Amino acid sequence: MSALKIALAGLGTVGGGCAKLLIENASVIATRAGRALEVVAVSALERQRAQELGLGQARWFDNAVDMARAAEADVVVELIGGAEGIARAVCEAALGGKRHLVTANKALLARHANALAALAEKNGCALSYEAAVAGGIPIIKALREGLAANKITRVYGILNGTCNYILTTMRKTGRSFDEILKDAQKLGYAEADPSMDVDGIDAAHKLSLLAALAFATPIDFERVYIEGVRAITPMDIAYAEELGYRIKLVGSAQLTEDGLEQRVHPCMVEIGTPIAHVEGVTNAVVASGNFAGDTVYQGAGAGGGPTASAVVADLIDIARGRFAPPFGVRESDRRALPAAAMELHRGAYYIRLMVHDRPGVMADVTACFRDERVSIESMLQRARARTGSVPVVMTTHECQEAAMRRALAAIGRLDAIAEPPHMIRIESL
């Protein structure tokens, strides 16, 4: 059988990893694919990079879109990145030209995968994106194939290694968010502009893909509730440990009575749960099926090697002639679901207040909770802080998010409150 011909767009960390993997493991890959995989065309920022990676025999294109249109290739691999511009044009050109497409571009897919999936189905092409979510963890294949017989009730996990590294290191060292972020940037775990990671956007991109696949619904990224980790302090992490929790940035999607709930935000999770022990840059995803129960997937969430492994796994499937609809079902079978507003979410909460130590303060605070029918489960009060204010920590029983927000707004207006109340949701996993 003739080789699968590949046009490779982008030779950065992941593209370079793919080139290395395809060359070093060529015989293993050919055996598992049933034929050789050959890079026949390349486009990147620097031509010298292709030479350095051993791709000098491939046809060079200065313009990746031209390559996607004109290269004599069976499949185009887009590893450029970015939600718009050339990356989007490459994907549209590949599928429009009836070439299979493999991409690791979660930002682009979160914005445009609905249209790209329709184009792929129309032209009988694969749209494969295992590398777009959780690096080397085969979670897309697990949801689309391994759990295909199940009704998925929930999918959640730690979807951003940068945030997990920061929170893990804060807990182990007691140092501040800003200090650990600088370390993460030096180590290459965080970009110079870390906002996509630490503000939760990267995790939300991935969650929107998982939700669309798990619930056979169009991607609805704009309806994902997003909160990052910038506000987490060493004090909160220490209190979490004392209360039997760890703080993680968790992405969660599930069907509720109010619709599809998609949210990314810091959570307190019980120390006894598996996800509480996922440390450093590692990712983890849990899928709950009505027959399979909870299945847990853990591994490297980023990096050239793990992500390249996922890209090449998609290429092997295509070489074998195995590819499913991008989101597990025909496009005509995907159904839009109502979005559950975050204000309707129900759960327990951790609240930290910094209060001026004076008589009657706690009576005023508890009255605000009482007025919104929020029940306090536990309370901790410590010695006066250096600022002269006193930290007071409370956990609540389950209540509605809207009621909690109203109670905190009322508390924030009290004269005795030294700074805005700090809230972290307690997650039952």
Secondary structure as GFF3:
##gff-version 3
##sequence-region A 1 429
A	DSSP	beta_strand	4	9	.	.	.	ID=ss1
A	DSSP	alpha_helix	13	24	.	.	.	ID=ss2
A	DSSP	alpha_helix	26	33	.	.	.	ID=ss3
A	DSSP	beta_strand	37	43	.	.	.	ID=ss4
A	DSSP	alpha_helix	47	52	.	.	.	ID=ss5
A	DSSP	beta_strand	59	60	.	.	.	ID=ss6
A	DSSP	alpha_helix	64	70	.	.	.	ID=ss7
A	DSSP	beta_strand	75	78	.	.	.	ID=ss8
A	DSSP	alpha_helix	85	96	.	.	.	ID=ss9
A	DSSP	beta_strand	100	103	.	.	.	ID=ss10
A	DSSP	alpha_helix	106	122	.	.	.	ID=ss11
A	DSSP	beta_strand	127	128	.	.	.	ID=ss12
A	DSSP	three_ten_helix	130	132	.	.	.	ID=ss13
A	DSSP	alpha_helix	139	141	.	.	.	ID=ss14
A	DSSP	pi_helix	142	146	.	.	.	ID=ss15
A	DSSP	beta_strand	152	158	.	.	.	ID=ss16
A	DSSP	alpha_helix	161	173	.	.	.	ID=ss17
A	DSSP	alpha_helix	177	187	.	.	.	ID=ss18
A	DSSP	alpha_helix	195	198	.	.	.	ID=ss19
A	DSSP	alpha_helix	201	214	.	.	.	ID=ss20
A	DSSP	three_ten_helix	221	223	.	.	.	ID=ss21
A	DSSP	beta_strand	225	226	.	.	.	ID=ss22
A	DSSP	alpha_helix	234	243	.	.	.	ID=ss23
A	DSSP	beta_strand	245	256	.	.	.	ID=ss24
A	DSSP	beta_strand	259	270	.	.	.	ID=ss25
A	DSSP	three_ten_helix	274	277	.	.	.	ID=ss26
A	DSSP	beta_strand	282	289	.	.	.	ID=ss27
A	DSSP	beta_strand	293	300	.	.	.	ID=ss28
A	DSSP	alpha_helix	304	319	.	.	.	ID=ss29
A	DSSP	three_ten_helix	331	333	.	.	.	ID=ss30
A	DSSP	three_ten_helix	342	344	.	.	.	ID=ss31
A	DSSP	beta_strand	346	356	.	.	.	ID=ss32
A	DSSP	alpha_helix	361	371	.	.	.	ID=ss33
A	DSSP	beta_strand	376	381	.	.	.	ID=ss34
A	DSSP	beta_strand	389	396	.	.	.	ID=ss35
A	DSSP	beta_strand	399	400	.	.	.	ID=ss36
A	DSSP	alpha_helix	401	412	.	.	.	ID=ss37
A	DSSP	beta_strand	422	427	.	.	.	ID=ss38
###
